[in-house]
Amino acid sequence: MAHIGGWGNVPIEQADDILPTIEGIREHLRTRGISSVLVPFYRARGGFFGKLLTLSELFALHHSDANRLSREMDQFLSRHPRQRVIMVGLSNGGAFADEVMQRLPDTARNRVCAIEIGPPFLSPSDADESVLRLSNHDQDPVVTGDYWILIRVRGEGLFRGIYTWLTGREHRKAGAFVAEHEYSWPDVRHEVVSFLDGWLGR
């Protein structure tokens, strides 16, 4: 189950920042003889008020989506006793996956794991053996909460936006807003595969 970053509404086929990792995970599962189905979960609703609801959930003002998804996963797993769920979330999607994990009943929790890629520092940090948090070896300021780097990068982004608006020159579209918040499959493969093999073995 894919939890895309940002607002969580980018079509999965266009989510170039998380899709290579998901495909890498699915390929590893295939080598172990395990078939998988990719299910994206889109958090954001349409329009301004939909984004407000999504934003309010990110700041833990309510947990309606996380509660709903945890209930649906519990029902699905109770009907399909041989299935497991691997949640893969990037940035805000990682924080959301964490919320879902916390709300799963014990009967479902041992059949669900979460791979949280660069979850924001505001998200919970009490990980267990079913949760892998990736932080680019503590170099990602989004995870570590290094305010000065985040402020500097946001300031530079604002300056570039104003410059582009004034001059009419378009700049190359960047991936993540800070380089350390980008995660490629080759960089995370070893950590993810080790985690998955341990989880599947349990």
GISUL-V16516 format. One record per backbone hydrogen bond with DSSP energy under -1.0 kcal/mol. NH is the residue of the N-H (numbers start at 0). CO is the residue of the C=O. E is the energy in kcal/mol with one decimal. If there is no record, write none. Layout:
NH:CO:E ; NH:CO:E
//
This chain:
1:38:-1.7 ; 2:87:-2.9 ; 7:4:-1.8 ; 13:10:-2.3 ; 14:11:-1.2 ; 15:13:-2.0 ; 17:14:-1.1 ; 18:14:-2.6 ; 21:17:-2.1 ; 22:18:-2.9 ; 23:19:-2.1 ; 24:20:-2.3 ; 25:21:-2.5 ; 26:22:-2.2 ; 27:23:-2.0 ; 28:24:-2.4 ; 29:25:-2.1 ; 30:26:-1.9 ; 32:29:-1.9 ; 33:28:-2.7 ; 40:1:-2.8 ; 42:7:-1.0 ; 50:46:-1.7 ; 51:47:-2.0 ; 52:48:-2.1 ; 53:49:-2.0 ; 54:50:-3.0 ; 55:51:-2.6 ; 56:52:-1.7 ; 57:53:-1.9 ; 58:54:-1.6 ; 59:56:-1.8 ; 60:55:-2.8 ; 66:62:-3.0 ; 67:63:-2.5 ; 68:64:-2.8 ; 69:65:-2.2 ; 70:66:-2.0 ; 71:67:-2.4 ; 72:68:-2.7 ; 73:69:-2.1 ; 74:70:-2.4 ; 75:71:-2.5 ; 76:72:-2.7 ; 77:73:-1.9 ; 78:74:-1.5 ; 79:75:-1.3 ; 82:79:-1.8 ; 84:110:-2.4 ; 86:112:-3.0 ; 87:0:-2.8 ; 88:114:-2.4 ; 89:2:-2.2 ; 90:116:-3.5 ; 92:89:-2.7 ; 94:90:-1.8 ; 95:91:-2.1 ; 96:92:-2.2 ; 97:93:-1.8 ; 98:94:-1.8 ; 99:95:-2.2 ; 100:96:-2.4 ; 101:97:-2.0 ; 102:98:-1.0 ; 107:104:-1.5 ; 108:104:-2.4 ; 109:105:-1.1 ; 110:107:-2.2 ; 111:108:-1.4 ; 112:84:-2.1 ; 113:129:-2.4 ; 114:86:-3.2 ; 115:131:-3.4 ; 116:88:-3.5 ; 117:133:-2.2 ; 120:141:-2.3 ; 122:119:-2.1 ; 126:124:-1.6 ; 130:127:-2.0 ; 131:113:-2.8 ; 133:115:-3.1 ; 138:134:-1.2 ; 139:134:-1.9 ; 143:139:-2.4 ; 144:140:-1.8 ; 146:144:-1.5 ; 149:145:-2.0 ; 150:146:-3.1 ; 151:147:-2.4 ; 152:148:-2.7 ; 153:149:-2.5 ; 154:150:-2.5 ; 155:151:-2.6 ; 156:152:-2.3 ; 157:153:-2.3 ; 158:154:-2.4 ; 159:155:-2.6 ; 160:156:-2.1 ; 161:157:-2.3 ; 162:158:-2.7 ; 163:159:-2.7 ; 164:160:-2.2 ; 165:161:-2.5 ; 166:162:-2.6 ; 167:163:-2.3 ; 180:177:-2.2 ; 181:178:-1.8 ; 187:183:-1.6 ; 188:184:-2.0 ; 191:187:-2.7 ; 192:188:-3.1 ; 193:189:-2.3 ; 194:190:-2.0 ; 195:191:-2.8 ; 196:192:-2.7 ; 197:193:-2.0 ; 198:194:-2.6 ; 199:195:-3.3 ; 200:196:-1.8 ; 201:197:-1.2
//
